[in-house]
Structure formats: C-alpha cells, structure tokens
Amino acid sequence: MKGIIMAGGEGSRLRPLTADIPKPMVPVANKPAIKHIVEHLHKYGIKDLAVTLFYLPQKIKKYLEEEYGDEIKFYIEDKPLGTAGSVKNARDFLNDTFIVMSGDVITDVNIKEAYEFHRKKGAKVTLILTRVDVPLEYGVVIVDEEGKIKKFLEKPSWGEVFSDTVNTGIYIIEPEILEFIPQDKPFDFSKDLFPMLLKNDIPMYGYITGGYWCDIGNTNQYITSHFDILEGRVDLGYKDKLLKKGKVIGKNVTISPEAKIIPPVIIGDNAIIEANAVVGPNVIIGKNNYIKKGSSLKNAVLWDEIIVDKNCELRGCVVCNRVRIGNNVRIFENSVIGESCKIKSFAEIKPEVKIWPYKIIDEGSVITKDVVWGNGRKPLTFGYRGIKGVFNEDITPQIAVEIGEVFGNIVNSSVLVGHDGDIVSQFISDLISFGLVSGGCEVLKVNNTLLPTLRYGIKKNKCGGGIYVEEEEGNLRILFLDKEGCDIDRNLEKKIENKLRVYDIERVDGKNLKPIREIDINNDYLNFLFKKRTAYKSFKIKPYNEKTKLLLEAIGKNEFFIAEECYDVGILFYKNGEKVKLYDEKGREFDEDELEFMFFALYLFL
C-alpha cells in the first residue's frame, strides 16, 4: 500500500502559529506534525510516500528532503484543488491501493487493522472514523451493522447531528476511484466525491478506530493534544517513558539541582533550567531554551531558542521560536506568542491573547486583545499636564473608553466632560463619556468649550471631577480635573496609571447605567466673568473673532490682525483659553517686561 500525505492547507485557524510556517510544520512534542505522520506510516511498512503541497510548499519540501532524502515524492499545486483534487494531481504515483492522511493531525490509528477491514469488506473506499463528544466541526457519518456507509453530513449544526461518529480525514482508496475526480479542478472528498460514490452505490465502508486522533485545528486543540501526549493517551514514541518516569529529557540538558521538575514533562536538547525555576506539570520545552531563576512554567508548550528571564509565570500558553521574554512577565491560558517576539519586563499577556510574529510588547504593558499590526500597547503615563499621545496609536478608541471607566471608578460621582471643538477631540471625549457611564458615573457633557469654562462648570454643577480633551500640534491631550476644577494631583495620577496598567476596572450592569446629559455652561461662564466687573468695559479690545469677543471659544488659526479703527489692546486666545498673547494698538506683541508689569498692575488693581 502506498501513502499520500495532504499538506497544502494554510492553517488559518491556527494563526499566529502558522503565520510563518505551514500547518504541517507546526511542532508537536518537539517534532513537526508531518514528521509524526511519516513515522507513523513507516511503522506500518508504508515507505512509498508522496506529499501534496500548496501553502509555503518549499518549507515542507526542504525539511522532508533533509530528513528523508529522495524517498518522498512531491506534488505542488499551482492553485487550490481541494482535498480530492490535490490527490488526483498525484495520479501518476497512485497505481496501487493507497492511504490518504492529513499532515497536520495527531494519531496512532492502527493502519494494519484498517487495511485488513478494507480488504475483507471488498471496499473501494474506507473512511477511518472515530467518536467525539462534539461533532460540529467534523463530517458526521452513519454506518450499518456491516460498516457500510449509509449517510454523512459535513460539519452539521446541532439540529442536524445524527451521530457522534465522525470522519478523521484518513482514507484507504483503490486507484480506480481517481476516475471520479475531475482533472485540475477544485474537488473535495467529503463535499463532492463521497456523495457521488454513495449515489452511484460504490462500496464505501467506515472503519471505527479505537486509536487516538486529534485535528490540531485551533490553539485550544493544539494545547490539549500536548496534554494527551504527556499523559500517555497517544503513542508518538514517548508513551512508555512518560508512563514509567513522567519525563523525557533530551541531550546536553542542564538542570540546576535547585530547580523543580514536576512530571509529566518533555525537555528538548541543550535546554538550561536555572535554580528555583519550576517546570511542570504538563510542559513541553523545545531545543536550546533557557529558563532563568525563579520562573514558573505550567501547562505550557515552548518551541525552540526561547529565553525566559527571571521570575516569569507562564500558564497554559504557546511560545513560538526565538521569543525573548523579560523578567517578571506573566502569560496566561490559551495565549500564543508568535515567532521572534520580544516581551519586555513586567508585561502581562491576558488569557486568549494572540500576538503575531516580530512584535515588541513594551515594559509594563497589559495586553488584553490580539496584537496583529503594530506593537503592543504602551502603558499610558501622565506627563507635564495630563495624558498626551497620538490618536489611534497611543490613544485608541478602546483606551479612551478604559480611561473613562477607570476615572469613573475612582470619582464615583458626576463628571463634566468637554473638548476644544476639534473633530478627533470630540470623538475621544464621547468615548470617554461612554466609559464613565460604564464605570458608574453620571456624565454632564459640554461641546466645544474652553478649559477655564470647564473648570468653572465643575464647581457650579458640583461635579466630582472633569475631563477635557484638546488637540495640540497633532497630538491629543487628556486633562483630568478634581472637584475644584484644578488639575488632579500626582497621587491621583498614579492611581489612574496603575488601574489602567493592570486593567483593574469595575463595570455596572445595565440597570444602573446613568444617562449622559448635555449642558451649556458657556453663557454661565460669560455671566460669571462680567458680573460686577464693570472695569472691563473701559478697555477697547480688538477680539480674535466673535467667539473671543464673548470670551468664549477661541478655536481656529493662530493669527491676529488689527483693524483700522483704534483699539487699546489686542488679545489672541489660545485654543483652550488658558493662554493669551497681548498686542498694542499698532499690532506689536508685548514683550516679557511689559507683561510682567501688566500682571503686577493687575494684581494691585484687583
């Protein structure tokens, strides 16, 4: 019997494990999955092999040629041909009974017994079947008492499930069946060929195996399959050692006497494990890995050439080749770190997070979402005034909502939110408002206002604090104000930073959401300024525009002009209303000495 291995799939559901390598090359217990398939076929004397390729074909071809020389034939598709179409592409090789296997499954199915069943039944096609608890991702099959296939359905919904017996994708086929497969056209075994054979009453049988079978279709299945290997549920060459000793240790491995190894574990060649490190249970470490002092690994799969610095905690994760992990990093369940990533010190990777290859995760970052493009999220920190950053890089919509949630948790009161009228400022302030509501606050919202106006509005409306968003030279600035309308102190800044860093956010349920109320504080502030201040009226002021004439929204271009009529002074308001430039009646800007004298005179006057 000949063997043909289908190895053309992209493995998109397994990304980022398959971002740079095809799915059959993904390591399983420190060997590529396809190598386990080849060795399994060899175990049953099947050494006349061919491999069908499509996605990144040269990587598989190069590896197998290095391992097996010219023993294996290769058939590369120019376009996707489907499972059956890819096998038909190797028709010149398939002149005898052959077995079809996927290059990305883990199995120890007894091929000899399946072949004997095939011969005994006089089958033209035998599907190797297995029983699973949840058949939704597989082709469901019904066979009669003799094993003849009566019905099957590809990936049913729960309402369509009629059996727990599913197709493993392993087939024993007589070569004449190839005549039913069209040449150079996409054609699938389960969707196209098998229904055609069933309709034409071609003898098809199902052999139900008691052996192990797992399709490593996603990261959860990939990790689970490794637990099965470690616990001896499948025999890939390690079973006896693991059941007897609980350990498989490679060559030239250095383990400190003060390290703790908790079975079952597999440790690859040239690994170094330092003092006080804890490895296991259920850990597979590849070649040339370096686990430093105090780090703890449990339920984890590490590929090759990885450095785990001191005092790290890895739980239920997959770490791909050449990753560098800084000290005190924590990586949690079902997370995947792609090849050649650098995770800097004190970073935290939350459960289910996938980080694509070649990413850099900054120190202290808390990653809660997949990192596909760009780098990991930087921890937001306060600068000279508030938080400053680039829109959609440092300050994303998600971060804006989280800022609102955190400030809402801290203030736990009504909050006044405003912005400078810029479209991006408005967008971010709206998202912050939604976050505040999620954090349990009542939000008072004012559009297109000055920062002094917002400060006044906080006190007038007896708010617990305020947030002002402004655009500044291409960046965004988010200012946080206390209940007096003043900038918050450093202690409160640190509290906000810490809650953002560790993602310490509490959210209210739907019944306790409070509405966002829009208010107008601009006229209130105007009345406040001019009430009992008749001395202002003695100055003839040339305003920047009509808005600054009312001491309101001075938003627009930084330009100033003096009209022909005579004025005592010209005033240029900056966008947020907290900085001005003064000009004399001829349009000349006051210098520093003149401004100091003016402020001193104003102090005496008031």
VEXVEXKOL-479283 format. One record per atom (N, C-alpha, C, O): x, y, z. Coordinates in steps of 0.1 Angstrom, whole numbers, plus 5000, padded with zeros to 4 digits. Layout:
N
XYZ...
end
This chain:
606
500849885000500050005000500950125000501950135007500550224992501250354992500550455001499450435005501350555004500750665013500950805006501950835000499850885008499951015003499451115014498451095020500251215017500051305028499651435022500351495014498451485026497951615022498551725031498251725043499351815025500051915034499952055027500952125028498852085021498752205014497952315021497952425016497352285032496552385039497352495045498452485049496652615047497252735053497252725068498152785074496252665074496152655088495752795094496352835104494852865088494452995092493853005106494053105113493152895110492552895123493652885134493352905146494852835130495952815140496852935141497852925149496653035134497453155134497453215148496353215155498553275153499753305147500853195146501953215142500453075151501452965150501852935135502952905133500952965126501152935112501353065104501153065092501753175111501953295103503153285094503153345083504153215098505453205090505753065086506653045078504952965090505252825086503852765083502852795088503952665074502652585071502252505082503152465090500952475083500452395094501152265097501452225108501552185086502252055089503552075095504151975100504152195095505452215101505352265115506452285122504152285121504052325135504552215144504152095142505452245153505952145162504952085171504052145177504951955172504151875181505151785189505751695184505251815202506151745211507551755205508251655204507951875200509351905195509651835182510851835178508651795174508851745160507751805152506651825157508051845139506951895131505851785129506151665129504651835129503451735128503651645117503351525118504151685105504251595094505251485096505151375090506251515104507251405107506651295115506951175112505751325124504951225131504151135122504051015124503551195111502751125102503651035094503350915092504751085089505751005081506150885090506250765085506550905102507050795111505950695114506150575115504750745115503550655117503350565105503150445107503450615093503350535081504450435080504250325076505650485083506850395083506650275093507050165090506050305104505850205114505050085109505249975113504150115099503350005093503849965079503149905071505149995077505849945065505450025052505749985041504850145054504450225042505550325040505550425047506450295031507550385028507550445014508350535011506650405006506450464993505450584994504250564994506050704996505150815000505250934991506250954984504151004990504051134983503451234992502651205000503751364989503151474997502551584987503251624978501351624989500751724981500951864989500751875001501351964981501752094987501052204980500752204968500852314988500352444982500852564989501552644983500552575002500952695010502352675015502652575022503252775012504652765016505252635013505852565022505152585001505552444998507052415000507452305005507852514998509352494998509752465013510752395015509052525023509452495037509252345040510152285047508152285036507952145039508852065030509451965035508952095018509852015008511252015013511951905014511852125017513152135022513352055034514351975035512452065044512651985056512551835053513451765058511651785046511451645043512651595035513051475037513151675026514351625018515551615027516351525025515751705036516851695046516751575055517751505058515451535058515251425067515251295060515751195065514751285048514451155041515051145027514851045020515851245023516451245010515451244999514451324999515651154989514751154977513651044979513050994969513450994991512550894994511050934991510250854988510751064993509451114992509251194979510151274975508151174972507751254960506951374964506151364974506951484957506251604960505451644948505851644936504151684951503251734941502751874945501951884955503251974938502852114942501752174933501852164921500752224940499552284932499852424929500452504937499452464916499552604912498352684918498452804920497252614920496052674925495452574934495652454933494552614944493952524953493052424945492252464938493252294948492452194941491552114950490852024946491452154963490652084972491351954976492351914971490751884986491451764991491551654980492551594978490351624974490451514964491251564951491951484945491051684948491751744936493251734938494051714928493751764950495151754952495751614951496851594946494951514956495351374954495351334940496251264935494351374932494251344918495551404911495951344900496051514916497251574910498451474910499351494903498351374919499451284921499051144914499551044919498251154904497751024898498750934893498650814893499850994887500950904882501650824893502250714890501550864905502150794916501250684922501650584927499950704921498950624928498450514919497250514914499250414917498850294908498550174916498450064911498350194929498050084938497150134949496950254951496650044958495850084969496750184977497850164980496050294982496850394989496050445001494750445001496750495010496150565022496350715021497450755019495350785024495450935024495450985039494550945046496351065042496451115056496751265055497351315046496151345065496551485066497851505073498251425082498651605069499951625075499851705088500951745093498651725093498551815104497651755115497051835123497551625116496851565127497751485136498851455132497251455148498051365157497251245159496051245163497851125155497051005156498050885158499250895154497550775164498250655164497350535160497450425164496350575150495450475145496150355139497250365133495550235141496150115137495850095122494850055118496850135114496650125099496549985094495749955085497249885101497149745097495749695098495249625089495149725109493749675112492749735102491849675097492949865099492149935090492249885076491249865068493449845072493649795058493049655057492449625047493149575067492549445067491049445066490449365060490449545073489049575072488649605058487649555053489449695052489149735038489149625029488349615020490149535030490249415021489149315024488549265014488849295036487749195040486449245034485649155030486149375034484849425030484749445015483649465009485849425008485849454994485549594991484949624980485949684999485649834998486449894987487649854985485949994980486650074971487250204979488250254975486450234989486950344998486550305012485450265015487550325021487250305035487650435042488750485042486650485049486850605058487250565072486450485078488350605077488650575091487850675100488050795098487050625109486150705117486550705132487250615136486150805139486250805154485050865160484250935153484950845173483850905180484251025188485351015195483451135188483851255195482651305203481451275199482851385213481751435221480951545214479751555214481751635207481151755200481551745185482651775181480551695176480951665162480751785153480851765141480451905158480152015150481152055140480852105129482452035143483552075134483951965124484951985117483251855124483751745116482551695107481451735108482951605098481951535089481351415097482051325101480051425099479351315107478951205097478551225086479151075102478950965093478050855101478150835113477150795093476350685098476750555090476750565078476950445097477250315090476250215095475750225106476050115087475150005091475949905099477149925103475349785102475949685111477149625104478049575111477249625091478449575084479549675082480549645077479249805086480249905084480049985071480850075069479049955064478850025051478250165054477350175062478750265047478350395049476950425043476750395031476050475051474650505047474350645045473550685037475050735053474750875052475950955059476550905068476151075054477151155061476751305058476151335048477251395066476951535065478251615070478751585081478651705062479851785065479551895075478751985072480251895087480152005097478652045099478252155096477851965106476451995108476252095119477152115127475052155120474652225132474052125142473952005139473852175154473352085164471952015160471751905163471152095153469952035148470051935138469151855135471251925131471451825121472251705126472451605118472751715138473651605143472851475144471851465151473351365137472651235138473551125142473151015143474851165146475751065150476951125157477251245155477651055166478851105172480051045165481251065170479850975154480950915146481351005135480551045127482651045135483051155125484151105117484851005120484351175106485351145096486751205101486851325104487751115101489051165106489951225094490951295097489451205082490251255071491351155067492151195059491251035072492150925068491350825060490350775064491850805047491150715038492050615032493150635029491450495030492150395022491350375009490150355009491950394997491350414985491950324974493150314973491050264966491550194954491850294943491050394941492850274935493250374925492150404914492150514909491250304911490250334901489250444905488550504897489250474918488350584923488850724918488050814917490050734914490650854909489850904896489851024893489250804889488550834877487350924879486850994870486850924892485651004895486051154898485151234900487351174899487751314903488251384891489051334883487651504888488051584876489451634877490051644888490051644866491451684865491551844866490851914859492551884874492852024876491652114879491652234875490752064887489652144892489452124907489752014912489052224914488752204928487752094931486652104925488052004939487151884942487551834956488651814959486451814964486651784978486251634981485251594975486851564989486451434993485051434999484151364994484851505010483651495017482451565010481351515011482751675004481651754998481251704984480051714980482251654977481951624963482051474960481151414955483251414963483551274958482651174966481951094959482551184979481851074987480351084984479750974982479651194983478251194979478051134965477051064963479051154956478851104943479050944943478250874937479950894951480150754952478950684959478450584955478350754969477250704976476050694967475250594967475850794959474750804949474850694939473850634934476150664935476350554925476550414931476950324924476350404944476350274951477750214950477850084949478850294950480150244950480450194965480150274974481050084967481150034981482150114989483350124987481550184999482250265008481950225022480750205026483050205030482850155043483550245053484450325050483050235066483650315077484250225087483550145093485550245090486250165100486350255112487050355112485750215123485750295135486950255144487050145149487850345145489150325152488950345167488250435171489750265175489750295189491050375193491250405204491850405183493050475185492850625187491750675186493950695190493850835192493850915179494550875169493051025179493051115167492651255172491751265179493451345167493151485171493551575159494751575155492651655155492951765144493351885152492551945159494651925150495152045157494652175149495452255144493352195149492852295140492852435147492852535139492952445160493052575166493952565178494452455182494252675185495252675195494752595207495652525214493552595210493052515222493252365219493752295228492952315207493152175204494652145203495052035207495452245199496852225198497452195212498252105215497052285222497552275235497052145242497752065248495752115240495151995246495851865241496051775248496151865228496851745222498151725229498551605231498851825233500151805240499851745254500651665259498851785261498451725274498251575272498651495280497551545261497251405258498551325256498651215260499551385249500751325247501551295260502051185262501551405268502251395281501651295290502351225298500351275289499651185298499551035292498950955298500151015281500250885275499050835268498850715266498150925264496950885257497150855242496350795235498350905237498650875223500150845223500950895230500550745214501950705213502650765201502450725190503450865204504250925194505750885196506650965191506050785203507350745206507850775220508950735224507050845228507350885242506550815252506850825264505550745248504550695257505150615269504850635280506050515266506550425276507350505287507150485299508250595282509050675291508150765300508350775312507150825294506350915301505450845312505250895323504950725308504150645318505050595329504550575340506350565326507150505337507850615345507850605357508450715339509250815346508550955346508951035355507650975337507051105336507851215330507551335330509051175325510051275319510651215307510951095306510851305297511651275285512651395285512251505282513951365287514951465287515951445276516351335273516151555268517051545256518451545260518851525271519351565250520751565251521351705256520751805253522351695264523051815268522151915276522352035274521251865283520351945291520951975305521551885311520952105309521452145322520352185331519652285328520152115342519052145351519752165365520352075370519552285371520052315384519452215394518352185394520352175404519852095415518752165423517952095429518752295422517752375430516452405421515552465426516452355409515252365401514252255404514652155409512952275401511952175405511252135392510652215385511352005388510751955376509551865381509751765388508351905377507151825381506651755369506151815359506651615369506151545357504651565355503951605364504251535342504951495331505551615323504951725322506751595318507451705310508251635299508751525300508451715288509451675278510351795276509851915274511651775277512651885277513551855265514251745265513651945256514551925244515951945246516451985257516751915236518251925236518752065240518152165236519852065248520552185251519852285259520152405259518752245266518052335274518752365287519552275292518552485292519152525305518052575314517252655311518052515326516952555336517752585349518352505355517552715353518352765365517652735378516552685378518352775389517952745402516552815405516252925400515752745413514452795418513452805406512352855409513752765394512752755384511852635387512352535392510552645383509652535384509052505370508452595364509352385366508852345353507952225354508352115359506652245350505652135351504552165362504752255370503552085361503351965352502852015338502552125336502851915329502351935316503152045308502552145304504452035307505252135300506052065289506651955292506152125278507052075267507952185264507552295260509252165265510252265262511152215250511552105250511252305240512052265228513552275230514052275241514252285219515652285219516252425222515652525218517352425229518152555231517352655238517452775235516552615248515752715256516552735269517252655274516252855274516952905286515952955296515353065294515752885307514752925317515552975329516252895335515353105332516253165343515553145356514453095358516353195366515953175380514553225384514153335380513853145392512653185397511453175388510353215392511653145375510453135366509653005368510252905372508453015365507552905367506752875354506152965348506752755349506052715337505152595340505452505347503852615336502852505339501952505327501452605322501652385322500652365311501052445299500252505292502352445296502852535286503652455275504252355278503652515263504352455252505352565246504852665241506652535247507652625243508352565231508752445231508452635220509252585208510752605211511152585222511552645201512952645202513552785204512952885200514752785210515552905211514853025218514853135213514252995229513453085237514253115250514853035256514253245254514853285266513753335275512953435272513553275287512553325297513353375309514053305316513353505311514153575321513553545335512653465336514153605345513853575359512453605363511853695358511953515372510653535379509453555370508553635373509453485359508353495350507253385353507653285360506053405349505053305351504253275338503653365332504453155333503753115321502753005324503152895329501553025320500452935323499652905311498952995305499652775306498652735296498852805282497952825275500152845279500352925267501252845257501852745260501352905245502252855235503252965232502853085229504552935232505553045229506352985217506952875218506353065206507053015193508553045193509053095203509153005183510653015182511153155184510653255180512353155190513253275192512553395199512853505196511653365208510953475216511853505228512553425233511953635231512653685242511653745253510953835250511653685265510753725275511453785287512353715293511253915290511953985300511553935314510653845315512153985324511853945338510553985343509954085339509953905351508653935358507453945348506554025350507553875337506453875327505453765331505853655336504153795328503153685331502353665318501853755312502253535314501553495302500553395306500853295312499253415302498153325308497553235297497953235286496453165301495953055294495553085280494953185277495852985271495452995257496053115249495453155239497053175255497753285248498853225239499353125242499053295228500153255219501053365216500653475212502353345217503353445214504053405201504753295201503853485190504453445177505953455177506653505186506553405166507953385165508653525166508153625161509853525172510753635173510153755180510553875177509153745188508653855196509553885208510353805212509454005212510154045224509154105234508554205232509054035246508054075256508954135267509654065274508854265269509754335279509254315293508054265295510054345302509854325317508554375322508054485318507954295331506754335338505454345329504454395333505654295317504454295308503554175312503954085319502254195309501254085312500454055300499754145295500353935296499553885285498353815290498453705296497153875288495953815294495553685286496053665275494653605292494153485285493553515272492953615269493753415263493253415249493853515240493353535229494953585244495553685235496553615225497353535229496453665213497353615203498253725198497753835194499553705199500553815194501253765182501953655183501153835171501753795158503253805159503753875167503953735150505453735150506053875149505453975144507253885155508154005154507554135161507954245157506654115170506154225178506954255190507554165196506954375195507654415207506554465217505854565214506554405228505554445238506354525249507254475255505954645251506654735259506654705274505654635279507554745281507654715296506454765303505954875301505954675312504754715320503454705312502354745318503454675300502154665292501254555297501754455302499954585296498954475299498154455286497454545282498354345280497754315267496554235268496554115273495454295265494154225266493454185253492554105253494054235242493554205228494654155220495854185222494254085209495354035200496154155194495654255191497454125192498354225186498754165173499554075171498154225162498354175149499154275141500154235135498854405141499554505135500254595145499654615156501354655142502054745151502554665163502754545163502854745174503454685186502354675197501254725195502754615208501854605219501554745225502354845223500554755233500154875239501054925249501454845258501455055248502355115258501455155270500355185269502055145282501355195294501155345293502155415291499955385295499755535295500255595307500055545318501055705306501555775317501255925316501055975305501255985328501056135328502356205326503356165331502256315318503456395315503256525322502856535334503756635315503656765321502256805326502056855337501356785317499856805320499056695314498956695301498456615322497556505317498356405309499556385310497556335301498056225292498056275278497156335273499256255271499356305258499856195249500656105253499256195236499656085227499056105213498256205211499356015204498956025190497655945189497455835194496656005183495355935180495555815173496255805163494855705177494855575171496255505172496355395166497155555179498455485182498555475197498455365203498755585204498855585219497455595225497155525235496555675219495255685224494255635214493955705204493855505216492955445207491555455212491355495224490455425204489155425209488955335222488255375231489555215221489455125233490055185245489455185256491255245244491855315255491055425261491055445273490455505252489655615256488455565265488255635275487855465261486755405269487355365283486755385293488455295283489055245295489455365304489255355316489955475298490255595306489055635314489055675325487855645306486655685313486255595324485755635334486355455321485955365331486755375344486255375355488055395342488955405354488655525362488555525374488555645355488255765362486955765369486755815380485955695362484655685368484655595381484055625390485455485381485655405393486255485404485855465416487155575401487855655411486955765417486855785429486355835408485555955412484155915418483755965428483555815411482255765416481255875419480555875429481155965409480356085411480056135397480456075387479356255396479156315383480456375378481256425386480656365365481856415359481456505347480556465339482156615346481856715335482956685324484156685327482556665311483456635300483256735290482156765286484456785285484356885274485556865264486456795267485556945253486656935244486757065237485957155238487857085228488157215222487457235209487757335202486657145204485957165192486557085180485957075170487857035182488456955171487656825170487256765180487556775157486756655155487256535162486456455167488656515163489156405170489056415185488756325192489156545190488956565204487456535208487256475218486556565199485156535202484956385202484256335211485556315192485356175192485856105204485156015210487056145209487656075221486856115233486756035242486456245234485656285246484356205247483856175258483756175235482456095235482755955240481955905248483855895236484255765241484555765256484155665263485255865260485555875274484255885282484055825293483255955277481955975283481255835285480655805295481355755274480755625275481455535285480755465292482755545286483455475296483155515310482955435319482955645312482455695325481155635329480955605341480255635320478955575323479055425326478455375336479955355319480155215322480755195335480555095342481555295340482255295353481355335364481755335376480055375361479055405371478855555374478155585383479355645365479155785367478055845359477555795349477555955365476656045357477556135349478456195355477256155336478156245328477356365324476256355318477956485326477556605321478456645310479656645311477956665298478756685286478556825280477456875279479656885277479657025271480457015258481656975259480057065247480757065235481457195232480957295235482657185226483357305220483457415230482757515229484257395240484357495251485857515254486657445249486057615263487357645268487657575281486757545288488857545283489257485296488857565308488357505318489057695309488557775320487057765322486657755334486357755311484957735312484557605319483657595327485257495315485057365321485457365336484657305344486457435339486857445354485757505362485357455372485257615356484157685363482857595364482257595374482557525353481457435353481457325363480357285368482657275366482757165375482257215389481457145396482757335393482257385406480857425406480057395416480357485396478957535395477957415396476957425402478357305389477457195389477757085399477156985400478757125408479057035420479456895415478956795421480256885405480756765400481956705408482556785415482156575407483256515414484556535407485656505412484556575394485756595386485356625372484156645368486356635363486156665349487256615341488356595346486956605328487956565318487856655306486756685301488956705301489056795290489956745279491056705282489456735267490256675256490556785246489656865241491856805242492256905233493356855223494056765226493356915211494356885201495456985203495257105205496756925202497857015204499056965195499656865198499257045184500257015175500356875170501356805170499156825166499056695160498856585170498656465167498956615183498756515194497456545201496856655200497056455209495856465218496356485232497356415236495756565239495956585254494656565261493656625258494756475272493556455280493956505294494856455300493156605299493456665312492356625322491156615318492856595334491956545344491856655355492856705360490656685359490456785369489656735381488956635380489956795393489356745405488056825407487556905398487456805419486156865421486157015423485157085422487357075424487557225425487857275411488057405410487957195401488357235388489857255385490257305375490657205395492057215394492657085388491956985388493857095382494456975378494656875389494956915400494456745387494556645397495956635402496956675395496156595414497556585420498256455415497556365409499456445418500256325414499756195420499856095413499256195432498856075438497656015430497555895428496756105426495656055418496056015404495555915398497056085398497656035385498155895386497955815377498955865397499455735399498355625400498455515395497355665407496255575408495555535395495255425392495455635386494855615373495855525365495355435358497055565365498055485358498055335362498155245353498055315375498055175380496855095376496954975372495655155377494455085373494355055358493854955354494955145350495055125335496055015332495754935324497155015340498154915337497754775340497954685332497054755351496654615355495254585351494654475354494654685343493254665338492254635350491454545349492454715360491554695372490354785370490354905375489354735364488154815360486954735365486754615363486054815371484754765375483654825367483654945365482754745362481654795353480254775360480154675367479354865357478054855363477154765353477454755342476054715359475154635350474254735343474154855346473454685333472654775325471554855333471254965329471154795344470054865352470654985359469855075362471954995361472555105368473255205360473955295364473055195346473655295337472855435339471655435340473655535339473055675341473155745327474155725320472255835324472255895311473356005310473856055320473756035298474656145295473756265292472956265284474056375300473256505299474156605292475256635298473656665281474456775275473956905282472756935283474956995286474557115292475357235285476357205278474957355287475557475282476157555293475357615300477457555295478057635306478757755301479257835308478757775287479457895282478858025286479558115290477558035285476858155289476958185304477158295309476958075312477058085326478458145329478558235338479458095322480858145325480958295320481658375327480358335309480358475305479758565315480258665318478558525320477958605330478758615343478858715349479358505346480258505358481458605357481758675366482058605345483158695342482758845343483558925349481658885338481259025337480459075348480259195349479958985356479159025367479959105377480959055382479659235380480359315390481759345386482659375394482059345373483359375368483259475357483659455346482659595361482459695351483759765346483759825336484859745353486159805349486559745335487259815328486159615332486559565319486059645308486659655297484959715310484259785299485059915295484759975285486059955303486860075300487960045289488560135284488159915287489159885276488459865263487459805262489159915253488759895239489559775234490759795232488959655232489659535228489359495214488159485210490359475206490159415193490259255195491259205198489059195193489059045195489658975184489759015172490058845187490558755176489458725166489658715154488258695172487058675164485858695173485958745184484658665168483458695176483458615188482858655198483958495188483958405199484858455211484458455222486058505207486858565218486258695223486558735234485558765214484858885219483958865230483758945239483358745231482558705242483358625252482758565262484658625251485458545260485058395260485158325270484658345248484258205247485258135238486458155239484758055229485557955222486558015212486158055201487858035216488858085207489457975199490557935203488857925189489357805182489557835168488657895161490657805162490957825148492457855146493257795153492757935136494157965132494758055142494158145148496058035144496858125153497258245145498458255141496358335143496758455136496058575143495058565150496558695141496058815147496158935138497058945131495159015138495159135130494559255137493759235146495059375134494559495139493759575128494259595118492559605131491659675122492059825121492859875129491559895112491860035110491460125122492160215126490260085128489860165140490760145152491460045152490760235160491760245172491260155183490060165188492160065188491859985200493060005210494160035206492759985222493759995233494659875233495859885235494059755231494859635232494259525223493059515221495159435218494659315210495059195218496059185224494059105218494258975226494158855217493158845210495158765217495058645210494858525220495758505228493758465220493458355229493958225222493758205211494658145230495058005225493757915226492757955232493857795220492657715218491957685231490757685232492757655241492057605254491657725263491057705273491957845259491557965266492357995279491958085286493457925281494257945293495658015290496458025299495858055278497058135274496758235264495958215255497258355265496958465256498258535252499358515258498258605241499258695236498558835236497458845231499358935240498759075240499559155230500759145228498759245223499359335213498959475216497859495221499759575213499459715215498559765203498259685194498259895203497359955193497959945179497259965169499259925178499959915165500159775160500759745150499659675168499759535165501059475169501459365165501859545178503159485183502959405195502159445204503559285195503359195207504059245219505259295218503459245231504059295243505259195246505159075245506359255251507559175255507359135269506459175276508359055274508158995288508159095298507459085308508959205297509059305307507659375308507159405319507059405297505759475296504759385303503859435310504759255300503759165305503959155320502859155327505159145325505359135340504759265347504159255357505059375341504559505346502959505346502359545356502459455335500959455334500359365345499359395351500959245346500359145356500559205371499659175379501659275373501859335386500759445389500259455400500559525378499559635379498159575381497359625389497859455374496559395375496359335389495259345395497459285395497359235409497059345418496259325427497659455417497359575426495959625424495259665433495559615411494159665407493059585413492059635418493359455413492259365418492359355433491559285439
end
